[in-house]
Amino acid sequence: MSYRIFSPMLFLAAVLLFGIEPQSAIAQAKKKSEGHRIQFKIKGYSDTTAVIAHYYGDNQYIPKDTARFDSKGNLSFDGKSELPEGVYLLVLPRNRYVEFVVGEQFQSMEFDTIDAISSMKIKEGVENQVFYSYQRLMSQMGRDAAPIRAAMSATKNPDSTAKLRANMEAIDKDVKVFRDKLFADFPNTFSVKLFKAALDPEAPAPRILPNGRKDSLYQFLYYRDHFFDNIDLTDDRMVRTPLFHNKVEQYIQKLTLQIPDSINFYADKLLSMAKSKEAYKYIVWWITNTYEKSQIMGMDAVFVHMAKNYYLNGKAYWVDSAVVSKIRERAKILEPILIGKKAPNMWLTDSSGKLYTLDGFKAKSTILYFWDPNCGHCQKETPKLLEFWEKNKARGIDVYSVTIDRKPDDWKKYIREKKLGWLNVWDSYTATDFKNMYDIYSTPVIYILDENKKILAKRIGVEQLPDFYDNYFRDKLGKATKE
């Protein structure tokens, strides 16, 4: 069995096919009059409309203009202002689309939607000649590699596997030759910059430790530290591509340990590299928005960090005063109740009017429970919490149970009927703003405090308490043993 392998001559074939002009052609294109004109001729379309749109971060469809086909399949998008440069989509009827690059304002393309990559002919413009020569190469590589991969999966013969692997390596080598030649000949095109950005950094060989073992973290740390080496973070156009958001997301959420201190450190590091205004704006917005909405406990610390270090000191210069005000208020609520902070004190009374402060409540660990006797969910969770407490109170766990309802009759009735033997308190002085003090916008809400009232966890479900406390007391015992 044999397979057709790429040859470096494919580059020459691509040049002849697309007629790629010298680098100077791009400069000539930019000397044309202001505005834009993007023309298409597409087989199989007439008397219907199409839209051009561009990527922006994780949004794939930001419409810019609409035009109508004539009876011969011609389509033209014209305007007096320049289009923002980046990767665009020609969105056709029946949810079909074709990507192209706007690196020049005057372009003309012709293709058949049955196979846009193979049939693409660039009539005007250099960027898409480069863009589609590379796309065609990668498409052909996929077709040639598919049967080899299938054969490798099917065979168990070592000799056959070795030959097939050599064929794959030959394909990879030919692609690299083509790519390096393309990058060298058109270094200033946005298309080449885009293809470079898609390349991962190549980590060196593993470092050998003094004990003779391989440093298992060395390659990972190198990869993370050099993750953006191939991406020009000074170029606004990178945000208007399908890869920029994915790179940012991978760096922050996959390559960074998901604890607030690590995320904050690498967020700051990434933003220090982002000299492009659009990249900087997008990264600040995405990190802030992602972690403000995160359902993972403790990630509100990232939101507070971003608020204080970017929005509230004027670095998020594009945001109006109304948005800044909302962010300031949200950060003001969250900062005092971040994990690791001492829980704000409260002065509340029990059903007989006796005062109990949170600071004065003695326990090895306090479950601070906010609830409402008329809340349906609370009525389901409170008996479960009671069962947990009765089984675990001997471990030094106690409950400081706060009703946010300021009408005590229903509360007192529920306490009696359910025999809630823990401390039950309410705001008889109407002096506590639960919403702002503890961010209580729904009930029930659980905070877990240590013996000094430092917040250990928050907003966890009753069903999570057994695992949390098993780990907590195990860790505490381990620390005491070491000391």
VEXDREN-443071 format. One record per residue: residue in one letter; x, y, z of N, C-alpha, C in turn. Coordinates in pm, whole numbers, plus 32768, in hexadecimal, padded with zeros to 4 digits. Example, Ala and Ser with C-alpha at 12.3 -4.5 7.8 and 13.67 -1.06 7.14 Angstrom:
BEGIN
A85277DC7830C84CE7E3E830C85287EB6830C;S85057F1F82C485577F9682CA850A80038313;
This chain:
BEGIN
M80567F8980008000800080008059807C8000;S803780DC7FAF808681577FAA802A81CF7FB5;Y8066823E7FE0801982B87FF38063832B7FB4;R801883857F78805383FB7F3A8082845B7FA7;I80FE84847FA0813884DB8004814D85647FC7;F814285CB8019815A86547FED81E886667FBB;S81F986C27F68827D86E87F38828F877D7F49;P830A87AD7F658322883C7F6B82F988847EEA;M82ED88397E7E82C188777E01823388AA7E0B;L81EA887E7E70816388B27E83816389497E95;F81CE897B7ED181D38A0C7EE481D78A527E5D;L82298A1F7E0282308A5A7D7D81AA8A4F7D38;A816789DD7D4B80E389CC7D0D80818A327D43;A80888A4B7DC5802E8AAD7E0180498B387DCB;V80C98B587DBD80EC8BDB7D8880B78BED7CFB;L80C78B847CA980988B8D7C1F80008B947C1A;L7FBF8B487C737F2D8B447C737EF28BCA7C9E;F7F268BFF7D0C7EEC8C787D447F2C8CF77D0D;G7FA08CE87CCF7FE28D5D7C9880088DC07D03;I80408D8D7D72805E8DE57DE380C38E4E7DBA;E80A08EC97DD580F48F3A7DB081618F507E17;P81C88F997DF282308FBB7E5381F5900A7EC7;Q824490147F34821790597FAC81EF90E97F8F;S822E91287F2F821291B47F10818491CB7EE0;A814291607EB380B9916F7E82805B919B7EF0;I807791717F6A802291987FD9802C922E7FF1;A80A5925F7FEE80B792EF7FFF8070933D7F91;Q807393097F18802E934C7EA97F98934E7EC0;A7F6392DE7EF57ED392D67F0D7EA7933F7F71;K7EFB935A7FD37ED693B8803C7EDD9449800D;K7F13945F7F967F1894E87F627E9895107F1A;K7E3C94B07F0D7DC094CF7EC87D6E95327F1A;S7D0495617EDE7CB195C57F217C73958B7F9E;E7C4695E27FF87C0A95B680757B889568805C;G7B60951D80C17AE894CC80B57B0C943B809D;H7AA793EA80777ABF935D805F7A66932B7FED;R7A9692C07FAD7A47927C7F477A7291E97F49;I7A1891947F797A3391057F8079D190C07F22;Q7A0790857EB779B190497E5079BE8FB17E4F;F794D8F6F7E31794B8EDE7E2478FE8EB97DA6;K79278E4A7D6A78D78E097D0378CC8D787D2D;I78508D4B7D46783B8CC77D8177DB8C767D2A;K78088C037D0377B68BAB7CB0773F8B777D01;G76CA8B807CC776538B477D0575FF8BA97D53;Y76238C2A7D5475D48C8D7D9C75A98CFE7D3F;S752F8D2C7D5274FF8DA27D0A74828DD67D4F;D746F8E597D4473F68E9A7D7773D78E767E09;T743A8E757E5C74278E607EEB748F8EB47F35;T74858EBA7FB774DF8F11800375468EC08051;A75B38F028075761C8EC880C776518F348124;V76958F0A818A76C98F6581F0775E8F4B8203;I77AB8FB5821878338FA2824878378FC782DC;A787E8F768327788A8F8983B779188F6883E0;H793E8F90845679C48F6C848479C08F348511;Y7A2A8EEE85347A3A8EBA85BB7A5D8F2C861A;Y7A398F1B86987A6C8F7387017A6B8F238782;G7AE28EFD87AF7AEB8EAA88267AA18E288811;D7A438E07886C79F88D8C885D79758D9F8812;N79618E1787DB78EB8E2E878779118E1386F7;Q78C78DBC86B678E98D93862F789B8DDF85C3;Y78438E3485EE77EB8E6F858877CD8EFF85AB;I78248F598580780F8FE8859377F490248508;P7776903084E07756905C8458778E90E7843A;K77C390F783C277F89178839777AC91B28321;D7779915C82C7773B9191824F76E89123820C;T7683914E81C0762D90F38175762C911D80E3;A762D90BC8089762790DB7FF975D390707FB4;R75AF908D7F36755990327EEA759F90017E6C;F75928F7E7E5175C88F447DD7757C8F787D5E;D75C48F877CEE757E8FA07C71755E8F197C30;S75298F1B7BBA74FD8EA07B7875708E457B4F;K75EC8E7B7B4E76608E2C7B2476B68DFE7B9A;G76848E137C1376CF8DE67C8777378E487CBA;N772E8EC57C8D778C8F2B7CBB77578F707D38;L77B08F907D91778B8FCB7E1177F890307E36;S77CE90A77E607833910D7E80780B91577EFF;F786C91607F5B785B91AD7FD678B2922A7FC9;D7871929C7FC578B8931A7FAF7898937B8020;G78F993CC804278E2943080A9794A949E80A4;K7929951080DD7983958280DC79EA957E814D;S79D2952881B07A32951B821E7A7894948215;E7AEC948982527B36940D824F7AFB93A882B3;L7B009329828E7AD592BF82E77B4192A4834F;P7B1C928783CB7B81925B842C7BC191DA83FA;E7C4491D283FC7C87915D83C57C8190E68424;G7C7D906F83EA7C758FF484387C418F8483E2;V7C128F1984227BD88EA883DA7B418EBE83D0;Y7B0F8EB783557A818ECE833A7A3D8E4E830B;L79BA8E54830D79688DE882D879098E228271;L79008DE2820078958DFF81A178258D9E81C4;V77B88DD281FB774A8D7D822B76E18D7681BD;L76CC8CFC818D76738CE3811C75EF8CA7814D;P758A8CA280F7750C8C62811D75228BD18149;R74C38B9F819874C68B1781CE753D8B02822C;N75648B6D827175CB8B6782DA76528B3482A7;R76708B50822C76F48B2D81F7774D8BA88201;Y77CC8B93821778278C04821D78B28BDE81EB;V78FC8C4481C279858C34819279D98C9E81D7;E7A4C8C7682097AA68CD4824A7B028D1781E4;F7B248D9382017B898DDA81B37BC98E43820C;V7C398E7881DF7C848ED9822E7C708F6481F5;V7C558FC3824C7C58904F82237CDA908B825A;G7D3B908E82037DBA90D082207DD0913F81BC;E7D7C913C81547D7891A480ED7CE691CA80D9;Q7CCD924280B17C44927480A77C06925C801D;F7C5892337FBE7C25921C7F357C4D918F7F0C;Q7BE591377F007BFF90AB7EE37B9390747E87;S7BB790097E407B578FC77DE97B758F327DE8;M7B0C8EE07DFF7B1D8E4F7E097AAF8E097DBA;E7ACF8D907D8C7A6F8D3E7D437A7C8CAE7D71;F7A098C6C7D8E7A118BE27DBB798B8B9D7DA9;D798F8B197DBF79198AC47DBB79038A907E48;T788C8A9E7E7E78748A787F09787C89E17F20;I787C89927EB7788B89017EC8791188E37F0A;D797A892D7EE379FE89217F227A4489A77F13;A7A2889FF7F727A5B8A887F687AF38A8D7F69;I7B328A377FB97BC48A3C7FC47C068A167F40;S7BDA89A67F057C1989787E897BF989D17E12;S7B818A097E127B578A567D9C7B778AEB7DA7;M7BAC8B177E1B7BC08BA77E317C258BE17DCF;K7BFD8C4E7D8E7C558C9A7D367C558D2B7D68;I7CCA8D5D7D877CD88DE57DB97CF78E407D43;K7C998E967D227CA88EF07CB07CF38F707CD6;E7CE38F997D537D2390147D807D4090077E15;G7DB890317E3C7DDE902B7EC87E418FBB7EE3;V7EA38FD87F387F0D8F787F567EEC8F257FD1;E7EAD8F6380357E968F1F80B47E518E9880A2;N7DE78E9580527D9D8E1880447DE08DB67FE6;Q7E3B8DE77F937E8E8D897F477EE58D397FA7;V7F208D7E80087F718D3A806D7F188CE280C5;F7EA88D1B80F17E4D8CD5814B7E1D8C53810D;Y7DF28C5880907DB98BE080537E218B7F8020;S7E9A8BAC80037F038B4C7FDE7F218AF28056;Y7F248B2D80CA7F3D8ADE81437EC58A868165;Q7E4C8ABC81557DD48A6C81707DCC89F48113;R7DF08A0A80967DEB899A80377E528930805C;L7EC8895B80837F2E88FC80AE7EFD88A88123;M7EC388E881887E9788A081FF7E23884281DF;S7DCD886E81837D5E881881597D93879B8113;Q7DF587AE80B97E2F873D80737E7986E180D4;M7EBD871C81347F0486CD81987EA2867381E4;G7E2E86AC82087DCA865D824E7D9A85E681FD;R7D8685FE817C7D58859081257DC385258117;D7E41854D810C7EAD84EB80FC7ECA84A1817E;A7EB884E681EF7EDA84A9826F7E6D844A82A0;A7DF0846082777D81841082AB7D92837B8295;P7DB1834B821B7DC182BA82097E3982828254;I7EA182D482677F1682A482B17EF1828E8343;R7EA882EE837D7E7D82DE84087E2282658417;A7DC9825283B57D6E81DF83BA7DBD815D83B4;A7E228158835D7E7480E083507EC480C683CF;M7EF58130840F7F418121848C7EE980E984FB;S7E6B811184FB7E0F80DF85617DEC804D8548;A7DEF802384C97DC37F9C84A57E317F3484B0;T7EAF7F5E84A07F1B7EFB849C7F5C7EE78524;K7F8A7E6D853B7FD77E4F85B380657E23858F;N80847E29850D81087E0284DD816C7E7284F5;P81D67E5A853F82387EC4855E82787F0184E3;D82967EAE847F82D67EE2840782777F3E83BB;S81FA7F1583B081967F69836B81817FEB83B6;T817B7FE3843B8169805B848C81DC80BC8478;A82558087847282CC80DC845F82C7812283D8;K829E80DB83708296811782EA822A818382E6;L81BA81658323814C81C68325817482428374;R81B9822E83E481E782A08433824A82F483E2;A829E82B3839482FD82FC833F82B3834F82D7;N8246831882A081F48363824081B883E08282;M818783D182FD814F8444834481BB84AC835D;E823084808384829D84DE839D82C58527831D;A82BD84E182AC82DE8521822C8278858E820B;I81F885728227819085D8821181AC86518269;D81C7863882E881E186A68345825A86F88318;K82C086B482E6833886FA82B9831A87528241;D82CD871C81E282AB876A816B825687E3818E;V81FA87D181EB81A988428217820088AD8256;K8260888382A682B988E482E6830D892F827F;V833B88E882198387892A81AF83318994816A;F82B7896E8148825A89CC810882408A448162;R82248A2681E282028A90824082778AF08254;D82ED8ABA826583628B10827B837C8B698202;K83698B31818B837C8B80811183158BEF8107;L82988BCE8128822C8C31812482478CA18188;F826F8C7B8201828A8CDE826982FE8D388242;A83648CFF820283D98D4E81DB83B98DAE8169;D83648D85810C83488DD7809782E08E4480B3;F828B8E2E811582208E918130821B8EB281C5;P828A8EDF81FE82928EF2828F82388F5F82C6;N82138FBF827381C5903182A4812F9026828C;T81058FB5825780758FA5824180328F7D82C4;F7FB68FA582D17F6A8F7E83477F4E8EE88345;S7F3E8EB082CD7F248E2082C27F958DCE82FF;V80118DF582E180848DAE831B80878DC183B2;K80698E3A83DF80658E54846F7FFB8DFB84B2;L7F8C8DE7846D7F208D9284A07F4C8D0084A9;F7F8F8CCE84417FBC8C44844180278C2D84AC;K807D8C8E84BF80E28C83852980A08C7C85B2;A80378CCB85C47FF38CD086457FB48C4A866A;A7F948BFB86047F568B78861D7FBB8B0F8649;L803C8B2D863A80A48ACC865C80C18ACE86F1;D80C98A59872C80EE8A4F87B881858A5D87C8;P81B28A91883982438A988850827C8A0B885A;E82F489F9882783358976882C838D896F88A8;A8366891A890583B0890E8982843188C0896B;P849D88E789AD851B889C89A08512881489E2;A857A87C689D3857E87418A12857487508AA9;P853C86EB8AEB852E86F38B7D85B4870A8BC3;R85B4875A8C2B862E87748C76864886FF8CD5;I86C786DD8CE486EC866E8D3C871586A78DC4;L86D786748E2B86F386A08EB4877486618EE8;P87AE86998F51882B86618F88882085CE8FAD;N87A785A08FCF879785128FF4878884B88F7A;G879384F38F03878B84A48E89870184978E4E;R869A84C48E96861184BC8E6485F085358E0D;K858985218DB9855B858F8D66850485EE8DB8;D8516866E8DA084C386D48DE1843C86D58D9B;S83D986988DDB835786858D99830F87088D80;L833187728DCA82EB87F28DBA833088508D58;Y83AD88328D3783FC88928CE983BA88B58C64;Q838F884F8C19835488688B9682CF88B28BA2;F8280888E8C07820188D48C1A821889688C3A;L827589838C95828F8A0E8CBC82C68A5E8C46;Y831B8A1F8BF6834F8A628B7F82DD8A818B1E;Y82868A1E8B0A82158A308AAE81BC8AA38ADC;R819E8AA78B5D814A8B148B9081908B9B8B86;D82108B9F8BA982578C1F8BA7826B8C568B1A;H82688BFE8AB7827E8C298A2C82008C1A89D8;F818D8C0D8A1B81108BEF89D680EB8C59896F;F810C8CD7898A80E68D438930815C8D7488DA;D81C58D2588D182398D4E888282168D6887F0;N81B98D1987BA81998D23872B81248D81870E;I80EE8DBE8775807A8E15876380A38EA68778;D80858EF9871880A88F878722803D8FCF8775;L805B8FE387F47FFC9024884E800190BC8844;T804690EE87DD8043917D87C07FE5919C874C;D7FAB913387117F5B914286977EC6913586B8;D7E7B91A286A77DEA91A186C37DA091378673;R7DD3911685FE7D8C90B985A67D7F902D85E1;M7DDB9008863C7DD98F8186717D578F6386BC;V7D1A8FCA86F87C9C8FB487417C2D8F8E86E0;R7C378FBB86657BD08F9D86007BF88F2085B1;T7C1C8EB885F97C3E8E3785BD7BFC8DC98610;P7BED8D5285D87BAE8CE586247C0A8CA4868A;L7C8A8CCB868E7CE58C8786E97D078CD68766;F7CF78D5B87647D268DAD87D37CE18D878856;H7C5D8D8188557C148D5F88CF7C3F8CD78904;N7C4B8C7488AB7C6F8BEE88D77CF98BEC8919;K7D558C3C88E57DDA8C4389217DD48C8089AE;V7D8A8CEB89BC7D7C8D2B8A407D3A8CCC8AA2;E7CD08C8B8A777C878C2E8ACD7CDF8BB98AF7;Q7D2B8B838A997D828B128AB87DEE8B3A8B1C;Y7E288BB08B097E928BDF8B617E608BF58BF0;I7DED8C358BFC7DBA8C598C817D768BE28CC5;Q7D2D8B918C7B7CDD8B298CBC7D198A9D8CB4;K7D728A848C547DAC89FD8C477E3E89F98C74;L7E8A8A628C5B7F188A618C7D7F358AA38D03;T7ED08ADD8D3F7EE08B218DC07E938AD68E2B;L7ED58ABF8E9C7E928A7E8F0C7E188AD08F35;Q7DA68A8D8F417D288AD68F587D128AF78FEC;I7D6D8B4A901E7D5C8B8A909F7D708C1F9089;P7D2A8C7390D47D2C8D0390B67DB78D4290AD;D7E118D2091087E968D5D91057EDE8D419082;S7ED68CC590517F188CA18FD37ED48CE58F5D;I7E518CE48F5C7E098D248EED7E298DB98EE8;N7E298DFA8F5B7E478E8A8F5F7ED58EA68F2D;F7F348E538F557FBF8E668F2A7FCC8E5C8E93;Y7F928DF28E597FA28DDD8DC97F478E3A8D77;A7EDB8E678DB27E8B8ECE8D6E7EDC8F4E8D62;D7F1C8F768DCE7F708FEF8DCB7FE48FDF8D6A;K801F8F698D69808F8F508D0E80648F5B8C7D;L7FF18F1D8C5D7FBF8F238BD47F9E8FB28BAC;L7F5F8FFC8C057F3990868BE57FB290E18BD7;S801E90C08C1B8099910F8C0A80D590FB8B7F;M80B5908A8B3F80E7906F8AB7808B90A78A4C;A800E90C08A707FA890E88A0D7FB3917E89F1;K800691A189928018922E896E7FAE925E890C;S7F6C920088CB7EFC922388747E86925188CA;K7E4A92C288A67DD892F488F37D64929288EF;E7D4A9259887A7CD991FC886E7CF3917C88BE;A7D6E914888B97D8F90D089057D8490EB899B;Y7DB9915C89C57DB491828A527D24918E8A82;K7CD291D48A367C4691E58A5A7BFF915F8A65;Y7C1591098A037BCE908A8A017BF990328A76;I7C7A902C8A927CAB8FD78AFF7C7690088B85;V7C7A908B8B9C7C4490C28C197BB1909E8C27;W7B6590B58BBD7AD490978BC27ABC90038BD7;W7B028FAD8B8D7AE58F1E8B927B058EE38C1B;I7B788F048C527B9D8ECE8CD47B3C8EFF8D40;T7B1C8F7F8D3E7AC08FB78DA17A388F768D98;N7A038F6E8D20797E8F358D0B79798EA18D2C;T79E18E578D0379E48DC68D1979E38DA48DAD;Y7A358DE88DFA7A418DC38E8779D98E078EDF;E799C8E708EB0792C8EA98EFA78B48E4A8EF3;K78A78E028E8378378DA68E7078598D168E99;S78D58CFD8EBE79008C758EDA78B08C368F4C;Q78908BB68F3A784A8B6A8FA278AC8B218FFD;I792E8B328FE279948AF2903479AF8B4790AF;M79AA8B09912279B88B5191A07A3E8B9C91A7;G7A388C1A91CE7AAF8C6A91E57ADD8CBD9170;M7AA38CA690FA7AD28CED90857AA58D809082;D7A4F8DA690E07A2D8E3390E87AA68E88910E;A7B0E8E4791457B8B8E8F91647BCF8EC190E5;V7BBC8E7990777BF48EA68FF77BAA8F238FC8;F7B268F1F8FD47AD78F958FAE7B02900F8FFF;V7B138FFF90807B3B906F90D57BC590A390AB;H7C1F9047908D7CA5906F905F7C9D90C18FDF;M7C4F90918F7F7C4390D88EFF7C00915F8F13;A7B9B91638F6A7B5691E28F847BB692498FBE;K7C01922290247C59928190687CD192AB9013;N7D05924C8FC37D8292678F7B7D6F92998EED;Y7CF392968EBB7CDE92C38E317C6993248E24;Y7BF893048E607B8193598E4D7B8093D28EA9;L7BA993C08F257B98942B8F877C0F948A8F8E;N7C76946F8F3F7CE994CA8F3C7CFC950C8EB4;G7C9594FE8E5E7C9895438DDD7CDA94F88D6C;K7D10947F8D857D5294368D197CEE93FF8CB3;A7C7393E88CDE7C0A93C18C7F7BCA94418C4B;Y7C17948A8BFD7BF395128BD37B7995188B78;W7B5494A88B3D7AE694A48ADD7A5E94948B21;V7A5C947A8BA279DF945F8BEB79A894E18C22;D792494F78C1378E995748C4378D695718CDB;S78B595E48D1278AE95F48DA37840959F8DE1;A77D495868D98776795358DCD779494A58DE5;V77DF946E8D85781293E58D93787893DF8E04;V78D194418E09793594458E7478F294488EFC;S788694958F07783D949F8F85780494188FAF;K77CC93CE8F4F7794934B8F6F780092E98F99;I787292ED8F5378E192958F76791792B79000;R791E9339901E794E936490A178F3932F9111;E7871933A90FB7812930C9160781A92749173;R7829922C91047833919A910E78B291709156;A792191AF913579A0918F9177799C91B3920B;K795792219228794B924C92B4790291E49308;I789F91A492CD7855913A931378AB90BD9323;L78EE909592B77933901492B679B690139304;E79FF908193027A86907E933D7A87905593D1;P7A2C908894267A32906294B37A0C8FD094CF;I79CF8F8D946D79A18F03948679E78E9F9429;L7A5F8EC393FA7AAE8E6593AC7AE08DF69408;I7AF88D8093CF7B2F8D11941D7BB68D3C9457;G7BC88D2194D87C418D4B951E7C2F8DC79571;K7BC58E1495567BA78E8C95A57B5C8E659624;K7B658EBA96897B188EA697027A878ED096E6;A7A2A8E7A9709799D8E9596EE79708F139738;P79278F6D96F678F48FE59739789D8FC097B2;N78B19008981D78668FEA989777D39013988A;M777C8FCF98D376EE8FF298D776BE8FF09967;W765E904899847621904F9A08758D902B99F8;L756B8FAF9A1774E48F7D9A0174AE8F3E9A80;T742A8F319A8873EB8EFC9B0173A18E7B9AE7;D73968E2A9B4F73498DAE9B4272B48DCD9B58;S72648D669B5F71D28D7A9B6771A68DB99BEB;S71FD8DB39C5071DB8DF09CD172128E7D9CE0;G725B8EAA9C7C72938F319C8073228F389CB1;K73618EC79CCD73EB8EC79CFB744A8EDF9C87;L74AD8F369C9C750B8F5C9C32757B8EF59C24;Y75978ECF9BA676068E759B8676548EB19B11;T76D18ED59B2B77258F069ABD77668E8F9A77;L77828EA099F777C88E3599AF78548E2499E8;D78998E929A0579218E899A3B79258E3E9AC0;G78BA8E4A9B0D78B88E0A9B9178888D7B9B8E;F78628D499B1B782F8CC09B0F78A48C5E9B0D;K78AD8C049B6C79208BAC9B7B79068B249B3A;A79608B019ADF795A8A7D9A9D79DE8A659A57;K7A0489E59A477A7B89C599F87A6489EC9966;S79E989DF993C79C28A0E98B7792F8A3598BA;T79118AA7987F78888ADA987E784C8ACD97F3;I77D58A9397ED77868A979772772A8B0F977E;L77478B76973176F58BEE973076898BD996C7;Y760C8BCF96F5759D8BA3969E75368C139692;F75288C49961874C28CAF95FB744B8C6A95BA;W73D48C8495F0735F8C3F95BA72E18C9195D6;D72738C5E95A371F18CA095B3718A8C3095C8;P713D8C33963370DE8BC7964E70738BB795E3;N705C8C1E95936FF78C16952970338BF694A0;C70B38BDC949C70F88BB8942070EA8B229408;G70B58AFC9394709E8A6F9377711E8A1D9378;H71888A53934072078A0B933C724189FD93C9;C72308A67941972608A6194A4721789F394F1;Q719789E494D67149897E951C717888F194FB;K71B988E0948771F0885D9461727C884A949B;E72CD88B7949B735888AB94C3736C88B1955A;T731988FC95A0732C890B963173258885967B;P72C5882D966072C687AA96A4734487589686;K737A8765960C73F5871D95E9746B8753963A;L746F87D9964774D98816969774CD87EC9729;L745287E6975B743B87BC97E6746F872E97FC;E745486D7979D7483864C97A8751C864897A9;F755C8697975375EE869A9750762686CD97D4;W75EA87379807761C87759883760F871598F9;E75A086D29903758C8675997375F286049971;K761C85DB98F9767F857098ED770D85A29904;N7726862498F477AF865798F377CE86C1995D;K776D86E699AF778687519A0F77EF872A9A76;A780086A69A8B786786799AE978F486999AB7;R790286B39A36798586D699FD79A687699A12;G794B87B29A51796388409A687925889899FF;I78CC886099AC788788AD9944780588E2997F;D77EC8963996F776F899C99A0773389F79935;V76B48A179947766A8A6498E2763C8AE8991D;Y765F8B5498DA762B8BDA98F875C58BF7988B;S75468BDF98AB74DC8BDE984774938C649846;V74998CA997D474648D3197C873EC8D319769;T73798D58979A73088D6C9740730D8DFB970B;I72FB8E0C968B72FB8E93965372708ED09656;D720C8E7F967E71828EB0968A71768EFE970E;R71438F78970671388FCA977F70AC8FC297BF;K705E8F6097966FDD8F4697D66FEC8EC29820;P6FFA8EC798A470278E5198EF6FC18DE29903;D6F438DF998EB6EDF8D94990F6EF38D1198C2;D6EFF8D1A983D6F158CA097ED6F998C5E9812;W6FFE8CAD982F70838C7A985570798C2B98D8;K70398C65993C702C8C2199BD6FDC8BA099B0;K6F758BA499606F238B2D994C6F748ABD990B;Y6FC48AE098A670158A7C985E707E8A4098BD;I70BC8A95991071218A66996F70E589FE99CD;R706C8A1C9A01702B89C09A5D7005893C9A19;E6FC9894899A26F9888D0995D700A88759932;K707888AE990370E8885E98D271508841993E;K713C887B99B5719788669A26722788869A00;L723A890099D172C0892D99AA730E89539A27;G736588F69A5473AA89079AD27428895B9ACC;W744E89899A5B74C289E29A5074998A709A74;L74F98ACE9A6D74DA8B599A8C748D8B989A19;N74148BC79A3573C18C0A99D173B78C9E99F5;V73DE8CF5999773DE8D8599B2739B8DD0993F;W73718E4A995E73358EA098F8735B8F309913;D73438F8698B2736A901398BA72F9906398F9;S72E99053997C727A909799BF728D912F99C1;Y730C915B99B1732791EB99B2732092299926;T730591D598C1730691FF9833738192549814;A73F3922398427470926D983274CE922C97CD;T74AB91B6979B7508916B974574D5916596B5;D75289194965A7508918D95CB7545910B9595;F74FA909E959E7530901C9578755E901994E6;K7515905B948F75369059940175C0909093E7;N75E190FF94297663913D941276D09104946C;M76AC90DC94E4771290A995407742901E9517;Y76E48FC694EF77078F3C94CD76D98F129441;D76B48F7493F0768D8F599365761C8EF3935E;I75B68F0993B175448EAC93B674D68EDF9359;Y74D28EA792E1746B8ECB928174098E599269;S74248DE592A873C78D7492A573E78D1E931F;T738F8CC4934073A68C6D93B373888BDC938E;P73C58B7C93D474228B8C944474B18BA29414;V75058BD9946B75938BEE944F75E38BBF94C8;I764D8B7394AD76A48B3F951777308B7B950A;Y77648BAE957877F18BD29586782D8B7595F0;I78A78B4995DC78EC8AF8964079618B499677;L79678B5596FB79CD8BA6973E7A238B4E9799;D7AA18B7797AC7AF48B2E980C7ADD8B659898;E7B2C8B3998F87B148B6299827B2C8BF79999;N7B788C36993E7B908CC699477B348D1698EC;K7AD38CD498B37A6E8D0F985B7AA68D3897D2;K7B168CFB97AD7B498D0E97257AF68CBA96C5;I7AD58CF396527A808CAC95F07AD28C3F95AC;L7AA48BC295BB7AE68B4F957C7AA38B2994F9;A7A218B3894F379D58B13947B79518B5E9480;K79108B66940B788F8BAB9407783D8B7B9392;R77BB8B8C93A2775B8B679339776B8AD6930E;I777B8A7E936F777E89F0934D76FC89B1937C;G76D989419342765D88FD9365766F88A593E0;V7601888594207606882F9497764687A99474;E762B877793FC766186F493D476FA86F593C9;Q7737876C93C077C9877693B6780D877D943F;L77C0879194A877F987A3952E7848872A9560;P781886AE954E7866863C958278F386369547;D78FF864294C37984863C948479DA86B294B0;F799D872894B779EA879D94DF7A258789956A;Y79D4876295C87A04875696527A6286E09665;D7A4D8673961C7AAC860496247B37863395FA;N7B3D867E958B7BBD86B2955B7BF5871C95BB;Y7B9D877095EF7BC887DD96477C0987A896C6;F7BC7874B97087BFF871697857C7886BD976B;R7C7B867896F87CEF862896D67D6A868196C1;D7D5586EF96777DC4874D96607DF1878E96E3;K7D9087AF97367DB187EE97B67E008791980F;L7DD98713980F7E2186AF985E7EAE869B9827;G7EB8869C97A27F3C868C97657F9A86FE9788;K7F69877797897FBB87EA97AE7FE587E4983F;A7F8787BC98967FA787B2992480118748993D;T800C86DA98F4806E866E990380F9869C98DB;K810086E9986C8181871B983E81BD877E98A0;E816887CE98DE81988831993D81C987EF99BD;
